[in-house]
Amino acid sequence: MAEQIIVNKINDILGNLNNTVAFNAVSNQRQGDDRKMEALVAEMNNGQVATAIVWGANPAYDYSGAAFKAAFAKVATRISLNTTLDETTLLCTHAAPAHHALESWGDAEPKQGHISIIQPTIAPLFSTRQAEHSLLEWADSANLDRNSDQPYYQYVRAAWTSAVFNTQSRYSTPAAFWDMSLHDGVFENAPSGRSVSFNSAAAVNTGAVSQPSSSELEVSFYETVNIGNGQYAHNPWLQEMPDPVNRTVWGNYLSVPVEWDGKDIKGWRNLEDGQIVELEVNGQKIRCTVIRTFGQTPGTASIALGYGREAGGCAAGYGVNVNPLLKNEGGFTQYYLTDAKVTPTGDVEKDFACVQHHHTMGVQGKQGDKTVNVDEAVLAFQGSLTERSIIFQTNVKDLDKLETQMEEFHEHSGYLNSKTLYPTNEEYFGTGLKWGMYVDLNSCIGCGACQVACVSENNVPVVGKNEVMRHHEMTWLRIDRYFYGDVENPKVVYQPMMCQHCDNAPCENVCPVNATNHSMEGINQMAYNRCIGTRYCANNCPYKVRRFNWLDYTTADLWPANEERVFHGAGDDTPFYADNLVRMVLNPDVTVRTRGVIEKCSFCVQRIQEGKLTAKRESRAIQDNDVRTACQTACPTGAIVFGNLNNPESEVNKAQKNAGALAYQVLEEINVRPGVRYSAKVHNANEELFS
Amino acid sequence: MSHAVAPVRHILIEGNKSYHNITEDLVSPTEKSPTREWVVAFTLSAAFLAIGEWGANRTINWAYDITNFVWWIGIGHAGTLISAILLLFRQRWRTGVNRAAEAMTIFAVICAGQFPIFHMGRVWLAFFIFPFPNTRGPLWTNFNSPLLWDVFAISTYFSVSLLFWYTGLVPDLATVRDRATGFRRKMYEWASFGWTGSAKHWQRWEALSLVLAGISTPLVLSVHTIVSFDFATSVIPGWHTTIFPPYFVAGAIFSGFAMVQTLMIITRKVLRLEEYITLNHVESMNKVIVLTGTIVGVAYLTELFIAWYSGYIYEQFAFYNRVFGVYWWSYFGMMFCNVVSPQVFWSRKIRRSIWWTFFLSIVINIGMWFERFVIIATTLARDYLPSSWSYYRPTWVEISIFAGTIGLFFVCYLIFTRVAPVVAIAEVKSILKVAGDQYIGKNANKKHH
């Protein structure tokens, strides 16, 4: 609180309030009051609550006060509207599961001034009822039309007519307004000009500012980008999406700092990846697995919330629940704790699943008086990482230097590549369509949305923790994460890496059966039913983006011998993908691959086909918007651009041209001629603050 | 059947054998019940037959499978070299070991051939790899792919080796037939294609042998050259090197001779053929081993030099990683077993020592296995993109399959020693010093069997 007041004061002094810090379009997404929750628990404890209805919350798991369960037990009628049989629902007297969000009507204002209508995309699969409907029913509301087919739809629509319709003047009838809002998905209501000023009465109590503790180790607890505080934990796609920093899956790990002793990179107290330790904090002990993390501040460790689930779905049994460790202070849950103790147990986690085992692109440290790349010193080879043409980066003040360097690099690569004895087939790709992609590493924030979108679009199977541990993950698109800069305080660059669709593809000529070949539109394509699985292509891929179906992951043609090895939900006898409910996630436009074949990014060829058909139907040339790949659609920062390279007006061409010499192909000099280009990473950090 | 005597030539067969002795000694293993040593060896070998799944991963897509494939193929090479090239060079001592070496080639190729098939994702579609007229388009194989070249190279190699081996066997099978009775006689009659030993038969047999030797000779060089193309034509640093063909061929002959030594030493002991497979044979083959081992050593050093000289970071790192990376132990295992250990064969005493030879022949084959592992797994483990660097460990299944092929190899070999003469009878008879020591020497009075 004190910190927030100080920040507001600084903004006030700088004249930022109502200027760059605007208050008229605030986000409504994260609201809550720890003190009210505390008060509720107290009331339940005192027997003042007769009925409790839980909806979209799971306090039995994620409320930090251990007192919740005992207090909740004192409530006579406990009703859960949650969609799964989670930890809280298990404690309830009644379960009245609500529709899934995709089966529901509703409305929301995620951001002030943006009112959106929630519309079902599928008829309810099970005999559930809309949560709001249940509440209206139980409240015996006069506004509920029980005779309607979709009572809550009628309710929402009536509410829009009475409450929202009057705030606009564009549409004259409520019906037109509703139809258009539903069509657009959102109704934008110009936010009222709200001006704020700093209340000088809020005295800045600097004494209340948290002070650095003198304890040896401080542990912080954080929500991950994939599963939040656990609310999305039961989605296996999100479980298998690697953590952007740790690159781990299916579990939470205690991140400990990395230390450089002049010879070797070591974990704090010589801890190693996968080692199980006992974390003692706040008078409690948990066992968790360690991962050494570059950039973890010395003297701190961190571990994610949301794991260690006991019930509710596939996440049960992975990782540890750290919620019981959290402390309530001054009415707020504190997400860090001091005076933590870590004791190695001598055990090692057998299923330690991390998809990236080399983490850096040259991080620097001192060796005697010299500054060296310490990871390269460990590899006993200075330059072994930094001289690779994978990542180019610079500080903005050295941009000119990097541009010159990259011009030279392009020239040198061009010279080397011109020495080939073989025909380049350039003439094939000069006309018609030639698909290409451009990834702006400056925009990429490494969130992983593209990866999940790809998994969802292309029926990429979930393989489970054990298989990821064996490096059998199937993701077509991965986000390589490299640290660089100072060893103890590194910077990070994310590089989405998918099939580069090389025009001189090393994978294509080595396939003995022609299962992978090049289309006239520059796509490196796979004929799954021709593939016999020699995996020569995967070996010869410089980018290692080809994935092999080591087992029958999707149960496309169920191999009884494989059944035990492929991914199962907790306590489930049938493999995950053999469940008909799960199979509903499969995209009917994309082949489900069988055991023993190679697969990889197809540039969403099914979407390309669809786009071509749309253009054909409308008798026009294909345009950028006709084809958007799944990763491109999902990227929140617009880092991925896709389109026709032969169209000078296409977005992808323009983006590449804008980047000038900073646009490059990864491993440009090995003459594989990729169809994907990246931009060099230019960071704008104040070097003085970093050093 | 008199034979020209070369006065300066050492005797190649010891024990003052007559033609009858030779027939008796060499055919009898197929007639008598097995010796105790054979039973022990067979039981040990049979215990190693097994099957299951791989520990390879998204980065290291080949490991045990192709390592073992190349290892076995390499081993096969000595057989062809002995039977074809040494025949053309008129190295007559080869007659003592050529039959067994050829059999070794056949069985090694059988073992090798299993790996490319097992390693496929969809084994049941393995036939896609053959170019045959079909209703799928017609859909042809990719003639650019080194794997397809392998298919041709290895199938040619196997057929020619098999023909060559069997051609040599025909007169000897007839000898066995002549001594056999009942059902055995029927079987050998069928197997020897009605060989009568007429001059016409011998003439045709000689001609065919020569033709097959001529066909086999280039195969000694071409098969492993093509196997090396699997790696040399790729873009992976550490694989993409022009030195691979000669280096692979030398390595193949090296490991093949080591395996011949292992087998011959077991054979002469188990079948009591010390007088046919003599110390001179052992010594000659050790000379080949020290030569090819040295060639291989020079190749290793050349690789390192060229990596440094290339000034190419990926290549330099690939070799640095081989020597000092996570798999350093396999590099040092390879260096020690293949380059250092055979150098002791410069000593004549060690060259002629059965125990040293047996021990080192096994060391060398371990070393040559390491070599293939270094080339395949170590290279793939750390290639271009550090994000994908990985580590490979074989699963028990992979180890079992490998052990299974070793078992299969020895089982096949030991069965072979029971059903066919393990030394080429007809050819050995041709090198006997008929007019020499046999009758006029100090042992002339030795009693005949």
Chai-1 contact restraints between the chains, C-beta under 6 A:
chainA,res_idxA,chainB,res_idxB,connection_type,confidence,min_distance_angstrom,max_distance_angstrom,comment,restraint_id
A,Q356,B,S387,contact,1.0,0.0,6.0,A-B,restraint_1
A,H357,B,W389,contact,1.0,0.0,6.0,A-B,restraint_2
A,H358,B,P386,contact,1.0,0.0,6.0,A-B,restraint_3
A,H358,B,W389,contact,1.0,0.0,6.0,A-B,restraint_4
A,A380,B,F324,contact,1.0,0.0,6.0,A-B,restraint_5
A,F381,B,F317,contact,1.0,0.0,6.0,A-B,restraint_6
A,F381,B,Y320,contact,1.0,0.0,6.0,A-B,restraint_7
A,S384,B,F317,contact,1.0,0.0,6.0,A-B,restraint_8
A,E387,B,I313,contact,1.0,0.0,6.0,A-B,restraint_9
A,R470,B,N57,contact,1.0,0.0,6.0,A-B,restraint_10
A,H471,B,N57,contact,1.0,0.0,6.0,A-B,restraint_11
A,H471,B,R58,contact,1.0,0.0,6.0,A-B,restraint_12
A,H471,B,S390,contact,1.0,0.0,6.0,A-B,restraint_13
A,D480,B,S387,contact,1.0,0.0,6.0,A-B,restraint_14
A,P506,B,V235,contact,1.0,0.0,6.0,A-B,restraint_15
A,N509,B,N144,contact,1.0,0.0,6.0,A-B,restraint_16
A,V510,B,S145,contact,1.0,0.0,6.0,A-B,restraint_17
A,C511,B,N142,contact,1.0,0.0,6.0,A-B,restraint_18
A,C511,B,S145,contact,1.0,0.0,6.0,A-B,restraint_19
A,P512,B,I129,contact,1.0,0.0,6.0,A-B,restraint_20
A,P512,B,T141,contact,1.0,0.0,6.0,A-B,restraint_21
A,P512,B,N142,contact,1.0,0.0,6.0,A-B,restraint_22
A,P512,B,S145,contact,1.0,0.0,6.0,A-B,restraint_23
A,P512,B,L147,contact,1.0,0.0,6.0,A-B,restraint_24
A,P512,B,L148,contact,1.0,0.0,6.0,A-B,restraint_25
A,V513,B,F128,contact,1.0,0.0,6.0,A-B,restraint_26
A,V513,B,T141,contact,1.0,0.0,6.0,A-B,restraint_27
A,N514,B,N142,contact,1.0,0.0,6.0,A-B,restraint_28
A,I532,B,M120,contact,1.0,0.0,6.0,A-B,restraint_29
A,I532,B,R122,contact,1.0,0.0,6.0,A-B,restraint_30
A,I532,B,L125,contact,1.0,0.0,6.0,A-B,restraint_31
A,I532,B,F128,contact,1.0,0.0,6.0,A-B,restraint_32
A,G533,B,M120,contact,1.0,0.0,6.0,A-B,restraint_33
A,G533,B,G121,contact,1.0,0.0,6.0,A-B,restraint_34
A,G533,B,R122,contact,1.0,0.0,6.0,A-B,restraint_35
A,T534,B,M120,contact,1.0,0.0,6.0,A-B,restraint_36
A,T534,B,L147,contact,1.0,0.0,6.0,A-B,restraint_37
A,R535,B,N61,contact,1.0,0.0,6.0,A-B,restraint_38
A,Y536,B,L147,contact,1.0,0.0,6.0,A-B,restraint_39
A,A538,B,N61,contact,1.0,0.0,6.0,A-B,restraint_40
A,N539,B,N61,contact,1.0,0.0,6.0,A-B,restraint_41
A,N539,B,W62,contact,1.0,0.0,6.0,A-B,restraint_42
A,N539,B,L380,contact,1.0,0.0,6.0,A-B,restraint_43
A,N540,B,S234,contact,1.0,0.0,6.0,A-B,restraint_44
A,P542,B,V235,contact,1.0,0.0,6.0,A-B,restraint_45
A,P542,B,Y384,contact,1.0,0.0,6.0,A-B,restraint_46
A,K544,B,T59,contact,1.0,0.0,6.0,A-B,restraint_47
A,K544,B,L385,contact,1.0,0.0,6.0,A-B,restraint_48
A,K544,B,S388,contact,1.0,0.0,6.0,A-B,restraint_49
A,G596,B,G121,contact,1.0,0.0,6.0,A-B,restraint_50
A,G596,B,R122,contact,1.0,0.0,6.0,A-B,restraint_51
A,V597,B,G121,contact,1.0,0.0,6.0,A-B,restraint_52
A,L667,B,Y384,contact,1.0,0.0,6.0,A-B,restraint_53
A,I670,B,V235,contact,1.0,0.0,6.0,A-B,restraint_54
